[in-house]
Amino acid sequence: QGKPVTAEFDFTNPSLVPLIINSVSTSCGCTVADYPKEPVQPGKSGKIKVTFNAAAAGPFTKTITIASNTSEGRTILNIKGEVMAKN
């Protein structure tokens, strides 16, 4: 509780065109995301880091929405866990 935790999502661009991540939005202000701002070239890898800072103890689920130039247009990531109370 009260300690930020980071999850990292590694990905590779399997397409023949550069992957452009237009935006990444999170489901609450307690979650922030860091993502590649430059295009990820075909065959190259990237990383999205999501940091969650919990104030309240208990289970949580947070949604991260990625808008990009993929055929789907949007990709959804979820992080789930349980925040343990400070002792």
C-alpha positions in Angstrom: 0.0 0.0 0.0 1.4 3.4 -1.0 4.3 1.9 -3.0 4.2 2.2 -6.8 4.4 -1.1 -8.8 5.4 -1.3 -12.4 4.4 -3.9 -15.0 6.2 -4.1 -18.3 4.6 -5.2 -21.6 7.1 -6.2 -24.3 6.0 -6.4 -27.9 7.4 -6.9 -31.4 6.1 -5.2 -34.5 5.4 -8.2 -36.9 4.0 -6.0 -39.7 5.7 -4.6 -42.8 5.0 -1.0 -41.7 6.1 1.1 -38.7 3.9 0.8 -35.6 2.7 4.1 -34.4 1.3 4.4 -30.9 -0.9 7.5 -31.0 -2.0 7.5 -27.3 -2.2 5.3 -24.2 -4.9 6.0 -21.7 -5.5 4.5 -18.3 -8.7 3.9 -16.3 -7.7 6.1 -13.4 -5.3 8.8 -12.2 -3.4 6.3 -10.0 -2.1 4.5 -13.1 0.3 6.0 -15.6 1.8 4.6 -18.7 5.1 5.2 -20.5 5.3 4.1 -24.2 7.4 4.5 -27.3 6.8 8.0 -28.8 8.7 7.2 -32.0 7.4 4.6 -34.6 8.5 1.0 -33.9 10.0 -0.3 -37.1 9.0 -3.7 -38.6 10.6 -6.5 -36.8 11.7 -4.3 -33.9 10.6 -4.4 -30.3 9.1 -1.9 -27.9 8.0 -1.8 -24.3 5.0 -0.2 -22.5 5.5 0.4 -18.8 2.5 0.8 -16.6 2.9 2.1 -13.0 0.1 1.7 -10.4 0.2 3.5 -7.1 -2.4 2.2 -4.7 -3.7 4.2 -1.8 -6.4 1.8 -0.7 -5.9 -1.9 0.3 -7.8 -4.6 -1.6 -8.1 -6.1 -5.0 -7.8 -4.0 -8.1 -8.2 -4.2 -11.9 -6.9 -1.4 -14.1 -7.4 -1.0 -17.9 -4.9 0.5 -20.3 -6.2 1.4 -23.8 -3.6 1.8 -26.6 -4.6 3.6 -29.7 -2.4 2.8 -32.7 -2.2 2.3 -36.5 -2.9 -1.4 -36.2 -5.8 -3.0 -38.1 -7.8 -3.2 -34.8 -7.0 0.4 -34.0 -7.1 -0.2 -30.2 -5.5 -2.7 -27.9 -6.6 -3.3 -24.3 -4.2 -4.3 -21.5 -5.4 -5.2 -18.0 -3.4 -5.3 -14.8 -4.9 -7.1 -11.8 -3.7 -7.7 -8.3 -4.3 -7.1 -4.6 -2.9 -4.3 -2.5 -1.8 -5.4 0.9 -2.4 -3.0 3.8 0.7 -1.5 5.4 1.7 -3.1 8.7 
